[in-house]
Amino acid sequence: MRVLGIDPGLTRCGVGIVDVSQNRRATLVHVTVIRTPAGEQHENRLLTISDGIERMLDEYKPERVALERVFADTNVSTVMGTAQVSGIAMLQAVKRGLPIGMHTPTEVKAAVTGYGQADKKQVGTMVAKILRLEEIPRPADAADALALAICHAWRSPLGALAQSAAAASGDLHGGATPRDRPAARLTNAQAAWFAAEQAAKAAAPERSGLRR
């Protein structure tokens, strides 16, 4: 599976592309950061980012697109720019019929590091390790984009494992006795990812209410 991950931002928009095999081995295809100067007209900055994403999609032909889910922030102007870039990326993907995955920062951190509150250095270090790179991709926007792509590619097999883990804890079908429960096969990183994903879903209604 080839996945294009986008860390949306108006000044720096990270774009990372990875190939992931069925055994979850991830390989770097391309990574870049689309930059726009703060002094340029807003609409021109959006056009530059749109053109850059379009070139990446046409040249590398990913099968899926992964984006960071945008939540409310105290800096409204930053959130607006990020949301607009996300909209542009989604439009470019939909025009090509590509599936889109949205992931919270906590989900992504848990996926690549096993810890949902990891800092950027930890994420970058693990991205370099997963992709077998000699150096951490820089700036952080580049590493974050690759982490998004890796997270999305690894998400599909997690579904079955998550069900196994839920069954093992008695969360499915009203609970089961310990003797009847199947053995969960989640790794520590997958378990952390699953927990982060559930927490994000639980918090979504509250966050949506704050944005109204």
N, C-alpha and C positions, 0 to 999 in steps of 0.2 A: 504494500500500500504506500502510495506517495501522498504525503500531507504537507500542505502549505500552512504554516502558522503565522499569524499576524498579531503583533503587539501594538495596538493602535495608539497613535499619538500625532499631534499636529507638527511639532518641531522635529521629532524623531519617530518614525514608524518602522519598527523592526519587522523583517520578513525572513522567515526561516523555512527551508524545505528539507524534509527527510524522507528516506525510503525505509520502511519497516517490514521485515520479513515475518512469516508466520511464527517463528520462534522468538519474536519480539526483539530481534537484533536490529538496531537503528543505525543508519548510515547517513552522513551529511551529504546533501546534494548541492545546496547553495544557501548562503546567508548574506543579508545586506541590511542596511538601514537607509530608508528614504528620508532625506532631510529637506526642510523648508525653512527659510529665514523668517524670523519673527516680524521683520519690517515689511514683508511682502503682503499684498492684498490677500485677504482671507480666502476669497474664492479661487485665487490663483494657486494658493498653497494646497487647497483641496484638489485642484486639477492636477498638480504635480504628483501628489500621492496616488490619485486615481490612475494616472498614466503609468506610474511605476508598478502598481499592483497588477495592472492589466498586462504589462510586459512580462512580469514573472509568471502569470497564469498561462500566457500564450507560449512562452519559451519552455517552461518546465512541465506543463500539463499535469498538475496534481489531480488526484482522484477525490480529495476532500480538502476542505478549508477549516481551520480552527482559529477562533477568535477569543480574546479575553472578554469576559462578560463585564459590562460597565455598570458600576453602582454609583449612587449619589456620593458627592464629596463636598467638602467645605468650599473648595475653589470651583465655583460654577463655570467660569470661563474655560478652565481646563477640562472639566467634564463634558461641556458642550462640544469642544473641539474633538475630544476623543470619541464621543458618540457619533459625530459627523463622519469621522474617518471610518468607524466601524460600519456605518450605513453604506459608505462607498464600497468598502470591501465586500459586504454582503451582496450588494447589487452586482458587482463584477462576478462574484461566484454564482449567483442565481442565473445570470445571463448565460452561463456556460453549463447550467444544470448540475452544479456541484453541490453535494451535501455540505451543510455548515454545522459545526459544533461550537457551542459556547461554553467556556470554562472559567470558573472563578480563579483568582490567584491562589486561593487556598487549595483548591483541587490540583492545580498544576504543581504547586510546591510539594504536595503530598505524593503526587505521582512520580516525580523525579528524585526526590530526596527521602521520602518516607516520613516527612515532618511538615505539616501544613503551615507552620509559622517560620519556616526557613527564611534566611535573609538572601539578598541577591547574590552575595558571594558564594553561598552554599549552593544555590540553584545553578550558577554558572559553572562551579566546580563539577557538579554532578552531570550537567549537560556535556561538558568536555569528556568526562569519564565514559558516559553512555555512548557517545559518538566516537570515542577513541581519538580525541584531538590532543595535540601537544599543548595547546594553549586554550584558555577560556575565551570564547567569542566575546568581542567587545565592539561597541559599548554594551551595557546591560540589556538594552532593548533587543539586541541581536540574540543574546542568550535566552531572553524571555520568549522570543518568537519561536526559537527551536524547542524550548521546553513545552510550549503550547502544542506544537506539532507532535512531539513525542507523547504528551499526555493524551491527545486525541487518538493517536494510533494505538495506544495501549488500552484505550477505554473499552473497546468492543469485547475482548476476552474477559474483561473484569466482570461483565454482567453475570455470566454463569457462575463465576467464583463467588461473587457477592451473594447470590442466591444460596450457594452452598454454605457460606458463612452465616447467613441469616437463619437457615434451617438448623445449623449446628447450635445456634444460640436460642432456638425455640421461637424465633420471630415469625416463622411461616406457618400458616394453617393452624393457628391456635397453639402452637408449641408442641414439642415432642419430648419424650423422656430422653435422658442422656444416652441410654443404651440404643435408642432408635435413631439418634441424630447422625447424619453423615459427617465424616471428618471434613472440616474446612481446610481448603488448600491455599488460602491467601498468604502471600508473603507479608512481611511487616510493612513494606511500602504500599502494597495493595490494600491492606487493612486500613492504613492511615488515609489512603486516598478515598476508600469507600466511606469512612467516617466523615471526612471533609466534605464529600459530595452530599451526604445526608444532612449535614449541618447547614450547608449552603441552601439546600432545598427548604429546610425548615425556616431559615431566616429570610427567604425570598419574599413572603407576604408582608412581613414587617418592613423590609426595606422598600418594597413597592409603595407601602402606605406613606413612608417618609417622603417619597418623591412627589406625591400629589400636591 
